[in-house]
Amino acid sequence: MRRRRTMNDANAQSVGTREPRPYGPGQSHTGGTPVPLVERENQMEIDAFLDLVRRRRSVRYFKPDPIPDEYVEKILEAGRWAMSGANGQPWEFIVVKDRAVREKIADIIKETRKHTMVIERTRAAELRHPGLDTFSVDPGFKNAPVHIVVCADPRTLQATILSGNFYGGDGGPMSTFYKNVANATFLINLAAAALGLGAQWKSINSSWEGPLRDLLGVPAPLSIHCIVPIGYPAGKSASPYRRKLSELVHQEKYDMSKYRTDEQLQEFLVDLRRRTIPGYHVQGNDESE
């Protein structure tokens, strides 16, 4: 009777016949088993990763269909592994599934955005944000079955270097803190895309953080940074606009031939608004982000 081939057999057969492994710059060996720079088994295909990044969409209209709990768990796990300054890990996530609570969140946003719309209407019409042109529209993410509310504890900033509290970087003394939270938020959105789900980064402003804090019982000094609604998209999203790589990459030093004048930037913003309008008014067709 022929014996079944086991994993040990496969491992034994592969010894001495495995394809040579890659080495890093300057690496060599004078005997023994060489240490590979990266195990090929653990490499992720860069083309597959880029495909995921390009497929991600900011979805503003969702089906009410529930999503599996294990999907939510995987999305949160991705956010947990975000990079942060000195590994401060300021993020905490509130998962909201209760329909009544989600509707209250939508009501809070709808009420407070009226003030935002009044301010937005002081801009030239061609530069106004397309999502702020009417007072009566319900937030598009209202039907998303899961809302991940991203909170963060600013006390974790103490993990980073002390001088950062005095000098700061781009964005001021709190810049590292905000970047930390943004990193987690991005991974949440990317993980949702990997699962075939839609997501949206809904930023919070001070006019409605207070009511939202009261509704969700978020204690001080934690702050609420954004809501990421997650669910199945209500329609197919169009491919979003991105500037060409050749327009924004500089070799060795800044290439002034690519510098945009104020007039050119104004033209860019007007064209950008034209491109993004469909994403805010046609369900499922988003070219905004």
Order of alpha helices (4+ residues) and beta strands (2+ residues): alpha-alpha-alpha-beta-alpha-beta-alpha-beta-beta-alpha-beta-alpha-alpha
